[in-house]
């Protein structure tokens, strides 16, 4: 459910402890951006402009 509003998802990679997810995705009509997603809270941190 934490990626329910994402599309064009690519490069999905989990952290070794399973808490963090790194993806390349689009949210809300944006272009492809690398995101760090907290799997516990769903919070996203944009890693590329």
C-alpha positions in Angstrom: 0.0 0.0 0.0 2.9 2.4 0.5 3.4 2.5 -3.3 -0.3 2.7 -4.2 0.1 6.1 -5.8 3.3 5.3 -7.7 3.6 4.4 -11.3 6.4 3.6 -13.7 8.2 1.8 -10.8 11.7 0.5 -11.7 14.9 -0.5 -9.8 13.1 -1.7 -6.7 15.7 -2.6 -4.0 15.3 -3.4 -0.3 17.8 -2.4 2.4 19.4 -5.3 4.2 17.3 -4.8 7.3 14.0 -4.6 5.2 13.0 -1.2 6.5 14.0 1.0 3.5 13.1 0.7 -0.1 14.8 2.5 -2.9 12.9 2.9 -6.1 12.8 4.9 -9.3 9.2 6.0 -9.7 6.7 8.7 -10.6 4.3 10.2 -8.1 1.6 12.7 -8.9 2.6 13.2 -12.5 6.3 13.8 -11.8 9.2 12.6 -13.9 11.2 9.5 -13.0 12.8 10.2 -9.6 14.9 8.1 -7.2 13.1 7.8 -3.9 13.9 6.3 -0.5 10.8 4.9 1.1 10.3 4.0 4.8 8.4 0.7 4.7 7.0 1.3 8.2 5.6 4.8 7.8 5.4 5.2 4.0 7.4 8.5 4.2 9.3 9.2 1.1 12.6 11.1 0.6 13.4 12.3 -2.8 17.1 11.4 -3.6 17.4 13.0 -7.1 16.1 16.3 -8.5 
